[in-house]
């Protein structure tokens, strides 16, 4: 999921919430106020948190497990010239660096402590406040 997909999901969520609450377009309610009123988080933040919960599950498994091999696999060779593709893995690695984990081994050590991992995932979701709009 990239920023554009997250924005589309958030817009859809806000539209549905406004319909459920019968808020008309003339009433001018901000997105933050809407989310506070419904006690919800943006959909993109929820997807991000669930993704990292699943990654933590994979990291706690045996290192020879197929899921772990896929997560930490580094392809050989070179890509074509030009802007690098925004892949799922690059997005995850960017989020991993934002969380302060330098490598997959660092994230694996953190995932070993379930309570610490849950706290880290909640903190990672809290950094998604810029995605509200």
C-alpha positions as CSV (number, residue, x, y, z in Angstrom):
1,X,0.0,0.0,0.0
2,X,1.5,3.4,-1.0
3,X,0.4,6.9,0.1
4,X,-2.1,7.2,-2.8
5,X,-3.8,3.9,-1.8
6,X,-3.9,5.0,1.9
7,X,-5.4,8.3,0.9
8,X,-8.1,6.6,-1.2
9,X,-9.0,4.3,1.7
10,X,-9.1,7.2,4.2
11,X,-11.4,9.2,1.9
12,X,-13.7,6.2,1.5
13,X,-13.8,5.7,5.3
14,X,-14.6,9.4,5.9
15,X,-17.3,9.4,3.3
16,X,-18.9,6.3,4.9
17,X,-18.7,7.8,8.4
18,X,-20.3,11.0,7.2
19,X,-23.1,9.0,5.6
20,X,-23.7,6.9,8.7
21,X,-23.7,10.0,10.9
22,X,-25.9,11.9,8.4
23,X,-23.4,14.8,8.2
24,X,-24.2,16.9,5.1
25,X,-21.5,18.7,3.1
26,X,-22.8,22.1,4.3
27,X,-22.0,21.3,7.9
28,X,-18.2,21.5,7.5
29,X,-16.8,19.0,9.9
30,X,-13.0,18.4,9.7
31,X,-11.6,14.9,9.3
32,X,-9.9,15.0,12.7
33,X,-13.2,16.0,14.4
34,X,-15.0,13.3,12.5
35,X,-12.5,10.6,13.7
36,X,-12.6,11.9,17.3
37,X,-16.4,11.9,17.3
38,X,-16.5,8.3,16.1
39,X,-13.4,7.2,18.2
40,X,-11.8,5.7,15.1
41,X,-8.4,5.8,13.5
42,X,-7.7,6.3,9.9
43,X,-8.1,3.1,7.8
44,X,-4.5,3.4,6.4
45,X,-3.1,3.5,9.9
46,X,-5.1,0.4,10.9
47,X,-3.8,-1.4,7.8
48,X,-0.2,-0.4,8.7
49,X,-0.6,-1.7,12.3
50,X,-2.1,-5.0,11.2
51,X,0.7,-5.4,8.6
52,X,3.3,-5.0,11.3
53,X,1.5,-7.4,13.6
54,X,1.7,-10.0,10.9
55,X,5.3,-9.3,10.3
56,X,6.0,-9.8,14.0
57,X,4.3,-13.1,13.8
58,X,6.5,-14.1,10.9
59,X,9.7,-12.9,12.6
60,X,8.9,-15.0,15.7
61,X,8.8,-18.1,13.6
62,X,11.9,-20.3,12.8
63,X,14.4,-18.5,10.5
64,X,14.2,-21.3,7.9
65,X,10.4,-20.7,7.5
66,X,9.4,-19.6,4.0
67,X,7.9,-16.4,5.4
68,X,11.2,-15.4,7.0
69,X,13.2,-16.3,3.9
70,X,11.0,-14.1,1.7
71,X,11.2,-11.2,4.2
72,X,14.9,-11.2,4.4
73,X,15.8,-12.3,0.9
74,X,18.0,-9.9,-1.1
75,X,17.8,-10.3,-4.9
76,X,21.0,-10.3,-7.0
77,X,21.7,-8.2,-10.0
78,X,20.8,-4.7,-11.0
79,X,17.5,-3.0,-11.8
80,X,16.9,-0.9,-14.9
81,X,17.8,2.8,-14.9
82,X,15.4,5.3,-13.6
83,X,13.3,5.7,-10.5
84,X,13.2,2.6,-8.3
85,X,9.8,0.9,-8.1
86,X,7.9,1.4,-4.8
87,X,7.6,-2.2,-3.8
88,X,6.0,-3.7,-0.7
89,X,9.4,-4.6,0.7
90,X,10.8,-1.1,0.2
91,X,7.8,0.4,2.0
92,X,8.3,-2.0,4.9
93,X,12.0,-1.3,5.1
94,X,11.3,2.4,5.1
95,X,8.8,2.0,7.9
96,X,11.3,-0.2,9.7
97,X,13.9,2.5,9.6
98,X,11.4,5.1,10.8
99,X,10.7,2.9,13.8
100,X,14.4,2.8,14.6
101,X,15.2,-0.8,13.6
102,X,18.3,-0.9,11.5
103,X,18.0,-4.5,10.2
104,X,15.7,-7.5,10.1
105,X,17.8,-9.0,12.9
106,X,17.1,-6.0,15.0
107,X,13.4,-6.2,14.3
108,X,13.5,-10.0,15.0
109,X,15.0,-9.3,18.4
110,X,12.3,-6.7,19.1
111,X,9.5,-9.1,17.9
112,X,10.7,-11.8,20.3
113,X,9.3,-9.7,23.2
114,X,5.6,-9.7,22.4
115,X,4.7,-6.8,24.8
116,X,7.5,-4.7,23.4
117,X,6.5,-5.5,19.9
118,X,2.8,-4.5,20.5
119,X,4.0,-1.2,22.0
120,X,6.3,-0.6,19.0
121,X,3.5,-1.4,16.5
122,X,1.1,1.0,18.4
123,X,3.8,3.7,18.2
124,X,4.4,3.0,14.5
125,X,0.7,3.5,13.9
126,X,0.7,6.7,15.9
127,X,3.3,8.2,13.5
128,X,0.6,7.9,10.8
129,X,-1.2,11.1,12.0
130,X,-0.1,12.9,8.8
131,X,-2.3,10.3,6.9
132,X,-5.5,11.7,8.5
133,X,-6.1,14.3,5.8
